[in-house]
Amino acid sequence: MFAHNKRLQYTVRVSETNPGLANLMLEQFGGPQGELAAACRYFTQGLGEEDAGRKDLLMDIATEELSHLEVIGTIVAMLNKGAKGRLAEGTESEAEMYRSITGGGNDSHVTQVLYGGGPPLINSAGVPWTAAYIDTIGEPTADLRSNIAAEARAKIIYERLINLTDDPGVKDALTFLMTREIAHQKSFEKALYSIEGNFPPGKLPGDPRFTNTYFDMSQGDGTIATDALRGSWNQGDQWKFISARDQQVAVDGGSGIGSVDLKPAELKAVEQMASRGASDPGLDPMTGAELGMADLSVLGDPVEEAKAQVKKNAKKGST
C-alpha cells in the first residue's frame, strides 16, 4: 500500500524560467538512468525477493525513488512554468515566443508544444521511457551489482546537470538527489557483501580450466603501448596470462572447428541446398555495377584538361 504526502522530500526552489534546462532535466525523469527506471527496477526486485531484509531494503529505496521522481518532475514543471503560461496565452509575438522556447539550443520547443511544459516520460532527446531500461534478472547477487552500477550512473548524470546550471535552488535540489544516489549505492554494496559466497553470481561454479585465465587478445603496435598493460586484473598468482595466439584457439583441446550431428534426411537436404546455391569460382560475370561504369580511358587526363582550359581562358582575357 502506498500513500502520497503532498510535501516533497526536498524543497524545490527555482529562480527563473528556463525551458532548455528543463528539457535536460528530463534525463533523470524519463531517461535510462532516471528515477522512474530506478523505482521500477527496485520495486520489481523487491516483489520477488525471498530475503526479508533485502526485500525491505528494495521496497524502501523503490519508494524513495518515486519521491525523487516527484522532485525532479517538480523542477521540470517549475522551469517550464513561465514559458508554459506565455505560450498558452500567446502573450508575445510569434517570433519572440519561438526564440524564447528554442533559445536553449535543444528540443525544449518539443516539450512545450507537445506536452504543454509538463514533465513527460521521455529523456532529454525526446525518446519515450521504456520498460527495457529495467534489467532485473531475479538473482540477488547479479541484481545488486546492477543496482550499484545504476546508482553510480545516476550520480554522474546528476553531476553533469549540476554543472549545467547556475540556479542556486536547482543546484541545491540536484545535490540532494545526487547524494542519495551515494547512500543507495552504499546500501546495495552492503547488502551484496552480506551474502556469503556472492561471487560468482548464481549457483554453478565456473570451469576451473578457464576461471583464472586471462587471454591477451589485443596485441600489436597501438597508440598507447606495444605490450599488454598489466595490473591486478590480469597478473599475479591467481591469473594464468596467455599471449601466444596458438594457445588462444581451441582452448578446450578440440579442433576448434564446429560440428553438428544430423539425421540422414537432414544431411541430404543440407547437401542439396548447398549444391543448389554453390558459387562457381571459375566464373567472372558482368555485373550491373560494371555496366554502369564509365570508360575512364576515353576521358583523358582531367588535370591536363583543366590546365588547358585555364590557358584558354587566360588567352581570351588578354584579347
ABEGO torsion letter per residue (X at the ends): XBBBBABBABBBBBABBBAAAAAAAAAAAABAABAAAAAAAAAAAAAABABAAAAAAAAAAAAAAAAAAAAAAAAAAAAAAAAAAAAAAGABBAAAAAAAAAAAGBAAAAAAAAAGGBBBBBBAAGBBBBAAABABAGBAAAAAAAAAAAAAAAAAAAAAAAAABABAAAAAAAAAAAAAAAAAAAAAAAAAAABBGAOBBEABBBBAAAAABBBBABBEBBAABABBBBBAAABEAABBBBABAAAABGAAGBAGBBBBBBBAAAAAAAAAAAAAABBBAABBBBBAAAAABBBAAAAEBAAAAAAAAAAAAAAAAAX
